[in-house]
Amino acid sequence: MSFSRPSLWQLAAAYATARRPPFSLRRSTLESCDVSAHRTGCPECGGALGYVRPRRQDASGGTAIVLLHGSPGSWRAWAPYLADRNLVASLSLLAFDRPGYGSSASCSCSRSVATQGACISAALDEIVPDAALVVMGHSFGGPVALEVARRLHDRVRACVLLAPSLDPSHERALWFQRLAAATLIRTLVPADIRSCNEEILMLREGLQAQAGILANLAVPIHCLHGAMDDLVPVENTDYLAQMATRARLDIEIISGADHYIPWSHRDRVVDLLRQLAKH
Ligand SMILES: [Zn+2]
C-alpha cells in the first residue's frame, strides 16, 4: 500500500468506514433532546470539560447515569436516550464530550485511557459530589468507564460496558491512523478526527496498563457485546471474564448484533439502567 499523497477525503472516508456508525442520528431526535450544556474546568490542564444533562432533572442526590461515547463521538451519541421523556423523567443522565471532542476540545491532557478517566472522575467530583454513579461507556468509552470506576469505586454502583475495547491483543493502529498522526497532516484534519486518532494510537498501551486495574476492580460490571461485532471483536468478553476476577460480572452476548448496540438494542440497555438505578 502506498502512503504517498493521500487526500484528506481518502483519510476521512477511511475513518468513516472504520469508526462511524453506519447511520446518522435523525435531526428530529437531536432536536427532541431538551438538554442544557455545561462546562467544568479540567483540573489537570485548565481546559474545559463539557457535558449535557436534561433540563428539569436533579442529579445532586440519588444515582447519576454517566454516559461516555465511543471514538470518535460526542454527547450526541446518546441523543435517543436523552430524548426519551420517560427515561429522563425517572433517571438522572449526564452525557460527556470526552476530552478532545466537542465542548471538551480544549482539554489538552493526554488522550490515554487513564488520563481521560482521571479528567472525568475529577469533573464528576465537581458536578455530582454526592451522587451514586452508574458509569456506561460504548467502545472506547468502555475502558474509560472502568478507569472512572477504579477512581470513584466508593460511589460507583456499577459499570455498563457496551461493545468495549478491553483486550490489548485485539488493538492495532490502522495505516491511515499512523499517517494522520504525521505532523503536517495532523494540522489539516478536523479536531475530533485528530483526537480520535491520538487516542486510538494510545489505546493498546492504555489497555495493557489497565490489566492490573481490572484484576483488582470490585464494582459490578455488566457487559453487552454483539456476536457479530466486526470493529471490536466479541472475544473481548473472554478477556474481561479472565481478568476481572474480583468483580461481579454479568456478560451478555447478543446474537446477530454488531458494534452499534447502544442504538440497535436501546430497550435492553434502558432496562438494565433502570434495574441498576433501583438498587
Ligand atoms: Zn485536561
Residues whose N, C-alpha, C, O or C-beta is under 5 A from the ligand:
A	BS01	ZN	C42 E44 C45 G47 C107 S108 C109
